[in-house]
C-alpha cells in the first residue's frame, strides 16, 4: 500500500523528532524530509515531492506564512497543514489566505494529527476547534479599520512592508529601495508603531492578511 509522503517544517528539532517517530508508526504515513525553516521547506518540497507539508508558522529565514505562499504557487495540489502554538485570528486568517488546507494546534492529540492528515489529503479542510472559534469570531465581527491603518503609511513604508512580507533582510530591503540600512530600520520602526505591531513577523502576517504582499 502506498504511503502519504510528509515533509515536516519546524525550527524545533525536538518537535520534528517527535512527529517523525509518531507518524512513522502509522501504516499509511511516511516522513520523507525535515526542514528547520520556511526556505528549506520550499527547497525540499521541490526535491522530495511530498503529498503533505506540516508547517510551523514562526521560523527563521522564512516564516510559515511566506513559505505557504511559495508552496501554494509552485505546487497547487500540495496539501499544507499548519501545526503551531498560535491560535490568534490574525495568524489563522493569514495562513488560510496564504493557501493552507488546515490549521492545527500543537496541543492536540497525536492521533488527531494523523487523522487530520488523512482527511486533508482527501480534500476535507481541517480546523482545530479553537481555531474554528477564532475564525467564526473574525467573520462575525464588524469590518476592521485595517485599510485606515494602512493609509497612515507613506508609499515608501508600504513598499518596505511588502518587502518584509516577502522575507527580505534589512540589507536586501536597503538594496531594493536604494536607501541605507539605518533608514530601513527607521521605516520598519515607523511601520510597527503606526500599525500597532510588535515585530517583523507580525508585520509580515499583517501584509499577507491585507493583500500587501
Backbone as CSV, one residue per row, in Angstrom:
resi,resn,N_x,N_y,N_z,CA_x,CA_y,CA_z,C_x,C_y,C_z
1,UNK,0.846,-1.202,0.000,0.000,0.000,0.000,0.882,1.252,0.000
2,UNK,0.613,2.171,-0.910,1.384,3.414,-0.984,1.114,4.272,0.250
3,UNK,2.142,4.946,0.711,2.011,5.802,1.886,1.985,7.271,1.480
4,UNK,1.267,8.067,2.269,1.272,9.506,2.049,2.619,10.049,2.503
5,UNK,3.252,10.826,1.641,4.595,11.352,1.896,4.505,12.724,2.580
6,UNK,5.184,12.846,3.711,5.055,14.041,4.548,6.397,14.755,4.702
7,UNK,6.355,16.078,4.578,7.514,16.929,4.858,7.215,17.734,6.116
8,UNK,8.115,17.680,7.093,7.952,18.433,8.333,8.725,19.743,8.253
9,UNK,8.091,20.838,8.648,8.760,22.143,8.660,8.560,22.780,10.034
10,UNK,9.597,22.740,10.853,9.538,23.292,12.211,10.963,23.584,12.661
11,UNK,11.174,24.721,13.308,12.538,25.077,13.705,12.991,24.397,14.992
12,UNK,12.105,23.661,15.648,12.473,22.941,16.866,12.715,21.465,16.551
13,UNK,13.965,21.035,16.711,14.333,19.654,16.380,13.527,18.644,17.185
14,UNK,13.238,18.953,18.444,12.511,18.009,19.286,11.085,17.795,18.774
15,UNK,10.491,18.840,18.210,9.152,18.709,17.630,9.208,17.817,16.395
16,UNK,10.192,18.060,15.541,10.336,17.238,14.338,10.598,15.779,14.698
17,UNK,11.434,15.552,15.704,11.747,14.186,16.109,10.508,13.468,16.629
18,UNK,9.721,14.177,17.441,8.506,13.582,17.980,7.505,13.235,16.888
19,UNK,7.307,14.160,15.959,6.384,13.912,14.851,6.891,12.784,13.963
20,UNK,8.182,12.797,13.699,8.779,11.766,12.848,8.558,10.388,13.452
21,UNK,8.778,10.279,14.757,8.605,8.994,15.439,7.152,8.534,15.382
22,UNK,6.235,9.428,15.770,4.829,9.024,15.826,4.269,8.706,14.443
23,UNK,4.524,9.582,13.479,3.983,9.358,12.135,4.598,8.123,11.496
24,UNK,5.832,7.796,11.895,6.477,6.597,11.374,5.800,5.321,11.827
25,UNK,5.006,5.408,12.888,4.276,4.241,13.383,2.981,3.997,12.615
26,UNK,2.576,4.962,11.807,1.321,4.843,11.062,1.545,4.026,9.788
27,UNK,0.618,3.133,9.487,0.792,2.229,8.344,0.705,2.934,6.998
28,UNK,0.071,4.112,6.977,-0.171,4.777,5.693,0.526,6.135,5.567
29,UNK,1.396,6.461,6.529,2.074,7.756,6.514,3.587,7.563,6.566
30,UNK,4.316,8.459,5.898,5.771,8.356,5.849,6.398,9.750,5.805
31,UNK,7.290,10.040,6.744,8.022,11.311,6.739,9.213,11.172,5.800
32,UNK,9.249,12.011,4.768,10.315,11.905,3.759,11.367,12.999,3.899
33,UNK,11.100,14.000,4.753,12.075,15.069,4.908,11.728,15.996,6.055
34,UNK,12.734,16.739,6.527,12.548,17.699,7.605,13.212,19.019,7.239
35,UNK,12.523,20.115,7.524,13.059,21.455,7.278,13.023,22.239,8.579
36,UNK,14.051,23.045,8.822,14.111,23.832,10.053,13.676,25.279,9.843
37,UNK,13.340,25.632,8.603,12.808,26.968,8.315,12.022,26.923,7.009
38,UNK,11.315,28.009,6.722,10.467,28.037,5.543,11.213,27.908,4.236
39,UNK,12.393,28.501,4.176,13.175,28.436,2.938,13.573,26.997,2.628
40,UNK,13.997,26.258,3.660,14.337,24.848,3.475,13.112,24.056,3.035
41,UNK,11.956,24.381,3.601,10.726,23.676,3.246,10.404,23.844,1.766
42,UNK,10.567,25.062,1.260,10.295,25.326,-0.156,11.245,24.517,-1.039
43,UNK,12.527,24.490,-0.666,13.519,23.756,-1.454,13.276,22.253,-1.404
44,UNK,13.007,21.729,-0.203,12.799,20.291,-0.055,11.515,19.826,-0.729
45,UNK,10.502,20.678,-0.736,9.258,20.315,-1.415,9.507,20.121,-2.903
46,UNK,10.374,20.938,-3.459,10.715,20.820,-4.874,11.487,19.524,-5.137
47,UNK,12.369,19.165,-4.211,13.209,17.980,-4.396,12.476,16.675,-4.085
48,UNK,11.707,16.666,-3.001,11.132,15.425,-2.487,9.712,15.140,-2.958
49,UNK,9.027,16.151,-3.472,7.655,15.988,-3.960,6.733,15.326,-2.925
50,UNK,6.622,15.892,-1.726,5.736,15.304,-0.711,4.271,15.512,-1.073
51,UNK,3.412,14.749,-0.404,1.967,14.936,-0.569,1.452,15.982,0.415
52,UNK,2.100,16.044,1.576,1.662,16.919,2.658,2.859,17.623,3.287
53,UNK,2.663,18.884,3.650,3.656,19.602,4.457,2.992,19.988,5.770
54,UNK,3.612,19.588,6.895,3.183,20.063,8.207,4.017,21.296,8.506
55,UNK,3.383,22.441,8.567,4.084,23.727,8.571,3.920,24.498,9.882
56,UNK,5.045,24.773,10.539,5.029,25.685,11.681,4.933,27.111,11.140
57,UNK,4.533,28.060,11.970,4.410,29.442,11.498,5.652,30.277,11.763
58,UNK,6.136,30.249,12.996,7.255,31.111,13.367,8.564,30.340,13.219
59,UNK,9.303,30.666,12.172,10.590,30.030,11.889,11.551,31.088,11.368
60,UNK,12.851,30.857,11.513,13.833,31.821,10.998,13.930,31.776,9.483
61,UNK,14.631,32.741,8.929,14.906,32.863,7.491,13.637,33.179,6.705
62,UNK,12.672,32.262,6.728,11.378,32.483,6.075,10.302,31.856,6.956
63,UNK,9.286,32.644,7.342,8.256,32.100,8.221,7.270,31.211,7.465
64,UNK,6.390,30.558,8.216,5.471,29.601,7.619,4.460,30.206,6.667
65,UNK,4.055,31.441,6.920,3.109,32.108,6.027,3.753,32.329,4.660
66,UNK,4.955,32.880,4.669,5.662,33.129,3.406,5.925,31.823,2.662
67,UNK,6.343,30.797,3.403,6.617,29.504,2.778,5.354,28.919,2.162
68,UNK,4.226,29.087,2.843,2.958,28.579,2.318,2.590,29.275,1.015
69,UNK,2.816,30.579,0.957,2.547,31.329,-0.277,3.376,30.760,-1.430
70,UNK,4.668,30.541,-1.185,5.558,29.993,-2.217,5.114,28.590,-2.640
71,UNK,4.814,27.751,-1.661,4.441,26.367,-1.961,3.121,26.289,-2.713
72,UNK,2.165,27.117,-2.315,0.868,27.095,-2.991,1.014,27.546,-4.442
73,UNK,1.890,28.500,-4.673,2.130,28.987,-6.035,2.820,27.927,-6.890
74,UNK,3.831,27.277,-6.309,4.637,26.326,-7.081,4.054,24.920,-7.133
75,UNK,3.238,24.572,-6.131,2.674,23.215,-6.055,1.183,23.318,-5.706
76,UNK,0.347,23.657,-6.664,-1.073,23.903,-6.403,-1.807,22.742,-5.740
77,UNK,-1.364,21.514,-5.983,-2.066,20.348,-5.442,-1.498,19.854,-4.118
78,UNK,-0.478,20.514,-3.613,0.140,20.112,-2.355,-0.792,20.420,-1.184
79,UNK,-0.882,19.486,-0.235,-1.664,19.719,0.975,-0.763,20.342,2.037
80,UNK,-1.166,21.484,2.562,-0.371,22.193,3.569,-1.194,22.326,4.848
81,UNK,-0.707,21.698,5.911,-1.362,21.787,7.210,-0.484,22.594,8.157
82,UNK,-1.016,23.669,8.669,-0.287,24.454,9.665,-0.387,23.730,11.000
83,UNK,0.744,23.598,11.684,0.787,22.990,13.019,1.595,23.936,13.900
84,UNK,0.906,24.643,14.785,1.542,25.741,15.513,0.975,25.871,16.916
85,UNK,1.530,26.805,17.675,1.013,27.094,19.015,0.105,28.317,19.004
86,UNK,0.043,29.017,17.883,-0.695,30.278,17.801,-2.128,30.066,17.316
87,UNK,-3.092,30.575,18.093,-4.495,30.438,17.708,-5.171,31.790,17.486
88,UNK,-4.396,32.882,17.482,-4.991,34.206,17.274,-5.526,34.333,15.855
89,UNK,-6.546,35.152,15.698,-7.243,35.235,14.412,-6.347,35.738,13.286
90,UNK,-5.402,36.623,13.578,-4.519,37.129,12.525,-3.690,36.002,11.917
91,UNK,-3.162,35.132,12.780,-2.371,34.007,12.284,-3.237,33.044,11.488
92,UNK,-4.424,32.761,12.001,-5.336,31.822,11.335,-5.740,32.344,9.962
93,UNK,-6.213,33.576,9.923,-6.672,34.162,8.663,-5.525,34.274,7.667
94,UNK,-4.360,34.685,8.141,-3.207,34.826,7.245,-2.808,33.487,6.645
95,UNK,-2.811,32.438,7.458,-2.429,31.110,6.975,-3.412,30.595,5.933
96,UNK,-4.684,30.754,6.199,-5.699,30.278,5.257,-5.647,31.089,3.967
97,UNK,-5.484,32.399,4.110,-5.386,33.245,2.923,-4.151,32.896,2.103
98,UNK,-3.072,32.489,2.774,-1.837,32.121,2.076,-1.986,30.817,1.310
99,UNK,-2.990,30.008,1.703,-3.226,28.771,0.965,-3.190,27.499,1.777
100,UNK,-3.158,27.606,3.111,-3.139,26.407,3.947,-4.464,25.653,3.834
101,UNK,-4.393,24.320,3.852,-5.583,23.474,3.787,-6.163,23.186,5.161
102,UNK,-5.407,23.520,6.185,-5.876,23.266,7.538,-4.993,23.956,8.551
103,UNK,-5.481,24.036,9.780,-4.768,24.759,10.836,-4.973,24.003,12.138
104,UNK,-3.902,23.421,12.654,-3.958,22.620,13.871,-3.051,23.221,14.938
105,UNK,-3.397,22.985,16.197,-2.573,23.448,17.309,-1.754,22.287,17.860
106,UNK,-0.535,22.584,18.278,0.379,21.536,18.726,-0.095,20.826,19.988
107,UNK,-1.055,21.408,20.680,-1.539,20.794,21.916,-2.474,19.614,21.663
108,UNK,-2.896,19.391,20.425,-3.848,18.321,20.151,-3.180,16.952,20.243
109,UNK,-3.999,15.922,20.393,-3.510,14.552,20.489,-2.838,14.126,19.182
110,UNK,-1.721,13.413,19.260,-1.035,12.960,18.044,-1.929,12.173,17.093
111,UNK,-2.828,11.377,17.652,-3.742,10.608,16.803,-4.600,11.539,15.954
112,UNK,-4.937,12.684,16.526,-5.745,13.666,15.793,-4.942,14.254,14.639
113,UNK,-3.643,14.441,14.843,-2.799,14.950,13.761,-2.789,13.964,12.602
114,UNK,-2.600,12.684,12.923,-2.573,11.653,11.880,-3.893,11.610,11.123
115,UNK,-4.995,11.691,11.855,-6.303,11.648,11.200,-6.538,12.901,10.363
116,UNK,-6.062,14.046,10.850,-6.209,15.290,10.092,-5.447,15.207,8.777
117,UNK,-4.283,14.580,8.799,-3.508,14.399,7.570,-4.302,13.557,6.583
118,UNK,-4.863,12.458,7.069,-5.632,11.561,6.187,-6.846,12.276,5.598
119,UNK,-7.514,13.060,6.425,-8.700,13.774,5.953,-8.328,14.877,4.965
120,UNK,-7.253,15.591,5.256,-6.884,16.730,4.413,-6.474,16.298,3.011
121,UNK,-5.766,15.169,2.896,-5.363,14.723,1.557,-6.563,14.220,0.757
122,UNK,-7.675,13.991,1.450,-8.912,13.622,0.767,-9.756,14.854,0.431
123,UNK,-9.199,16.024,0.732,-9.884,17.262,0.375,-10.769,17.846,1.454
124,UNK,-10.675,17.318,2.679,-11.504,17.825,3.776,-10.698,18.832,4.601
125,UNK,-11.078,20.107,4.611,-10.344,21.121,5.383,-10.312,20.763,6.868
126,UNK,-9.199,21.065,7.528,-9.029,20.712,8.933,-8.801,21.960,9.779
127,UNK,-9.655,22.156,10.772,-9.506,23.300,11.672,-9.627,22.834,13.115
128,UNK,-8.655,23.187,13.923,-8.736,22.917,15.348,-9.960,23.655,15.903
129,UNK,-10.685,23.063,16.861,-11.873,23.731,17.418,-11.613,25.155,17.893
130,UNK,-10.459,25.391,18.543,-10.138,26.750,18.993,-9.956,27.685,17.809
131,UNK,-9.363,27.147,16.766,-9.137,27.933,15.555,-10.466,28.260,14.886
132,UNK,-11.352,27.277,14.832,-12.668,27.488,14.226,-13.417,28.591,14.962
133,UNK,-13.281,28.610,16.287,-13.929,29.642,17.090,-13.381,31.019,16.751
134,UNK,-12.052,31.122,16.611,-11.428,32.389,16.243,-11.905,32.850,14.873
135,UNK,-11.995,31.907,13.950,-12.396,32.243,12.588,-13.838,32.726,12.552
136,UNK,-14.703,32.062,13.308,-16.104,32.468,13.366,-16.225,33.872,13.946
137,UNK,-15.442,34.154,14.978,-15.475,35.482,15.596,-15.017,36.542,14.610
138,UNK,-14.000,36.199,13.825,-13.467,37.146,12.840,-14.506,37.446,11.764
139,UNK,-15.173,36.400,11.288,-16.171,36.574,10.233,-17.365,37.369,10.746
140,UNK,-17.741,37.111,12.003,-18.916,37.770,12.563,-18.643,39.197,13.016
141,UNK,-17.374,39.522,13.221,-17.026,40.851,13.740,-17.257,41.932,12.694
142,UNK,-17.509,43.168,13.139,-17.648,44.287,12.193,-16.366,44.463,11.401
143,UNK,-16.476,45.110,10.269,-15.295,45.338,9.424,-14.223,46.081,10.206
144,UNK,-12.987,45.651,10.055,-11.893,46.279,10.784,-11.449,47.556,10.079
145,UNK,-10.566,48.257,10.728,-10.054,49.502,10.152,-8.645,49.303,9.599
146,UNK,-8.355,48.071,9.149,-7.010,47.779,8.630,-6.649,48.706,7.483
147,UNK,-7.627,48.959,6.597,-7.328,49.816,5.452,-6.999,51.232,5.916
148,UNK,-7.711,51.689,6.961,-7.424,53.017,7.502,-6.012,53.063,8.087
149,UNK,-5.639,51.974,8.784,-4.295,51.911,9.364,-3.247,51.941,8.273
150,UNK,-3.491,51.184,7.211,-2.537,51.120,6.106,-2.387,52.480,5.446
151,UNK,-3.477,53.238,5.380,-3.423,54.552,4.742,-2.516,55.519,5.495
152,UNK,-2.244,55.197,6.772,-1.351,56.055,7.545,0.106,55.886,7.127
153,UNK,0.385,54.816,6.401,1.752,54.563,5.958,2.079,55.394,4.723
154,UNK,3.322,55.821,4.631,3.772,56.503,3.413,3.967,55.458,2.317
155,UNK,4.108,55.897,1.087,4.324,54.958,-0.014,5.608,54.160,0.195
156,UNK,6.635,54.812,0.717,7.891,54.112,0.987,7.690,53.046,2.061
157,UNK,6.930,53.386,3.099,6.678,52.421,4.171,5.868,51.235,3.665
158,UNK,4.926,51.490,2.757,4.162,50.389,2.164,5.080,49.479,1.351
159,UNK,6.023,50.090,0.642,6.980,49.313,-0.148,7.837,48.441,0.768
160,UNK,8.306,49.022,1.860,9.119,48.276,2.825,8.304,47.137,3.436
161,UNK,7.042,47.404,3.753,6.173,46.380,4.333,5.990,45.212,3.369
162,UNK,5.791,45.512,2.093,5.651,44.446,1.089,6.919,43.596,1.027
163,UNK,8.063,44.245,1.086,9.335,43.526,1.016,9.579,42.701,2.277
164,UNK,9.121,43.193,3.418,9.218,42.421,4.662,8.413,41.133,4.526
165,UNK,7.202,41.246,3.969,6.330,40.078,3.798,6.947,39.041,2.874
166,UNK,7.837,39.487,1.996,8.499,38.576,1.062,9.755,37.953,1.661
167,UNK,10.030,38.271,2.938,11.142,37.644,3.639,12.491,38.298,3.463
168,UNK,12.524,39.542,3.009,13.798,40.227,2.777,14.439,40.717,4.077
169,UNK,15.754,40.649,4.147,16.502,41.173,5.289,16.635,42.688,5.153
170,UNK,17.119,43.347,6.209,17.328,44.795,6.138,18.303,45.158,5.022
171,UNK,19.337,44.351,4.850,20.319,44.600,3.794,19.664,44.509,2.419
172,UNK,18.810,43.501,2.242,18.107,43.331,0.964,17.093,44.449,0.747
173,UNK,16.443,44.866,1.828,15.493,45.981,1.743,16.209,47.254,1.309
174,UNK,17.365,47.491,1.899,18.133,48.692,1.563,18.519,48.694,0.088
175,UNK,18.969,47.548,-0.405,19.375,47.444,-1.811,18.186,47.629,-2.741
176,UNK,17.049,47.035,-2.383,15.863,47.112,-3.239,15.299,48.528,-3.303
177,UNK,15.387,49.247,-2.185,14.808,50.592,-2.116,15.817,51.697,-2.416
178,UNK,17.094,51.342,-2.495,18.117,52.346,-2.750,18.337,53.278,-1.581
179,UNK,18.242,52.731,-0.357,18.432,53.533,0.849,19.401,52.800,1.776
180,UNK,19.790,53.432,2.871,20.722,52.807,3.806,19.974,51.873,4.759
181,UNK,20.729,50.946,5.382,20.111,50.043,6.350,19.567,50.821,7.548
182,UNK,20.236,51.915,7.913,19.757,52.741,9.017,18.387,53.318,8.693
183,UNK,18.215,53.761,7.447,16.918,54.302,7.026,15.866,53.202,7.010
184,UNK,16.267,52.004,6.595,15.344,50.865,6.602,14.839,50.617,8.018
185,UNK,15.752,50.617,8.991,15.375,50.382,10.383,14.392,51.443,10.867
186,UNK,14.595,52.677,10.423,13.674,53.756,10.793,12.292,53.501,10.206
187,UNK,12.250,53.095,8.931,10.966,52.794,8.285,10.256,51.640,8.999
188,UNK,11.009,50.589,9.324,10.415,49.428,9.999,9.841,49.839,11.345
189,UNK,10.580,50.649,12.082,10.113,51.130,13.383,8.831,51.942,13.235
190,UNK,8.775,52.802,12.217,7.579,53.612,11.974,6.387,52.739,11.594
191,UNK,6.641,51.712,10.777,5.570,50.802,10.354,4.967,50.094,11.564
192,UNK,5.834,49.545,12.413,5.360,48.827,13.600,4.567,49.753,14.512
193,UNK,5.049,50.985,14.666,4.376,51.952,15.532,3.004,52.336,14.980
194,UNK,2.930,52.639,13.687,1.671,53.072,13.076,0.623,51.964,13.046
195,UNK,1.073,50.719,12.892,0.131,49.600,12.785,-0.108,48.904,14.120
196,UNK,0.610,49.334,15.156,0.434,48.722,16.471,0.931,47.291,16.527
197,UNK,2.039,47.012,15.833,2.583,45.659,15.764,3.852,45.553,16.602
198,UNK,4.185,44.319,17.003,5.320,44.121,17.907,6.631,43.847,17.192
199,UNK,6.573,43.165,16.050,7.821,42.779,15.390,7.605,42.548,13.895
200,UNK,8.675,42.152,13.198,8.625,41.957,11.749,7.703,40.804,11.360
201,UNK,7.648,39.767,12.204,6.772,38.635,11.893,5.320,39.083,11.858
202,UNK,4.915,39.874,12.852,3.550,40.400,12.856,3.326,41.308,11.652
203,UNK,4.352,42.047,11.266,4.237,42.919,10.092,4.021,42.089,8.832
204,UNK,4.754,40.978,8.715,4.597,40.102,7.550,3.200,39.496,7.516
205,UNK,2.707,39.057,8.674,1.356,38.498,8.753,0.317,39.551,8.368
206,UNK,0.507,40.772,8.855,-0.405,41.872,8.533,-0.433,42.116,7.031
207,UNK,0.743,42.134,6.420,0.833,42.403,4.981,0.114,41.337,4.173
208,UNK,0.327,40.065,4.538,-0.328,38.966,3.817,-1.838,39.041,3.998
209,UNK,-2.272,39.268,5.237,-3.704,39.327,5.535,-4.399,40.434,4.754
210,UNK,-3.705,41.559,4.555,-4.324,42.714,3.912,-3.914,42.900,2.456
211,UNK,-3.363,41.828,1.868,-3.062,41.846,0.442,-1.954,42.783,0.032
212,UNK,-1.000,43.032,0.935,0.100,43.943,0.626,1.375,43.207,0.243
213,UNK,1.286,41.877,0.097,2.472,41.090,-0.222,2.624,40.918,-1.719
